[in-house]
Amino acid sequence: MQVLRDNVQPAVIPFWETVPWDENKIVGVVTLPADAPDKPYKVKRGNGAWVTPVRVGTTTRDASREEEARLSMQSGHLQYDRMSVPGASLDDLDLRRLTDYFRNVRGQDCPEPGDRETWTRLLINTELMTEDRGRAMPSAGGLLLFGSHPKKFMPQAGISAAAYVGTEKDYNARARATLSGPLVSLFTIFGKDATGPYPRLARTFSETGAVTESGVIEQALDFVRRNIDVHAAIDSGGQRQERWDYPLDAVREAIVNAVAHRDYTISVMDVELSLYSDRIEIISPGRLPNTVTVEKMRAGYRASRNELIKEVLRDYRYVEATGLGVPRKIVAGMRAHNGTEPDLIEEETCFKVRLWKQSSGRAAAQSEGTDV
């Protein structure tokens, strides 16, 4: 107990209990909580150095700087999207999108385009920029959301999309695209420039106004539309309706969750959007954040790795204020559309959402032993 207090930072207060072993022995048991909020812990080595040990397979080694940052993000102590992006400046942000956001989405006044000082102060106050030693620079979230060319500074800022002919990846894909740019689109509301008040009852800008320049989210949804089929159907009232292979609300929710909650400390991987003949897969780099589990997601548990990005996407109505997007749009949406159950899979380095085109495809994958 004393060792844990003196040689671990922050000090650990474990749970202590004794267990009878036999007639003459008692075993002391020290239990540490697996989801302790103070992670990552540092341990004092014999040479006086403080290190963060991590478990890799059956071995223990000192964490790298990137691994320490990832542990801090998982515990909620560090929010990557609020960190500054060295080398970037106000000139690397799209003031047209920012004007659209403040004036039409938030409904507030914003500076004139040439008023750099007032723009900088506004963006620092809203955490879309940060200030370090008197120098202002975009935050990671600000650059991802509103950057003119985010990939210039963050190579992981995008989506790698592909549409395949069959049920497996193939070099001869029907379509491929690297989707890049800011996450949000530049909108024109009802055929006018984005300068007037925005009708607050709409769920997203894309449902009420024309997209002038597509952001990554709309680019991804457009890629899906181009590579799946739409069929005509007659509803109970005798009206002709379009029916896509997948419910677009569920697809949009999966895409938004991937870009909003992915682990951006993994700089070598884009979000992956793959269309197969029987399913759509959206793969987000990194494990689930904080204490999130698949079961909690299905129940509507609210937690975020990138709070700033999530809040701005909520302003655009991409993210539900209730946090029930997964159970309502993905799970319930797929059940209502074709009776299938979406697969939510956490793996060692990523999180995967799999939407099935029809129930027969999922059953076939199960019979072949495919991980579903």
Secondary structure, 3 states (H helix, E strand, C coil): CHHHHHCEECCCCCEEEEEEEECCEEEEEEECCCCCCCCCCEEECCCCCEECEEEECCEEEECCHHHHHHHHHHHCCCCHHHCECCCCCHHHECHHHHHHHHHHHCCCCCCCCCCHHHHHHHHHHCCCEEEECCEEEEEHHHHHHHECCHHHCCCCCEEEEEECCCCCCCCCCCEEEEEECCCCCEEEECCECCCCCCCCCCCCHHHCCEEEECCHHHHHHHHHHHHCCEEEEECCCCCEEEEECCCHHHHHHHHHHHHHHCCCCCCCCCEEEEECCCEEEEEEECCCCCCCCHHHHHHCCCCCCCHHHHHHHHHCCCCCCCCCHHHHHHHHHHHHHHCCCCEEEECCCEEEEEEECCHHHHHHHHHCCCCC
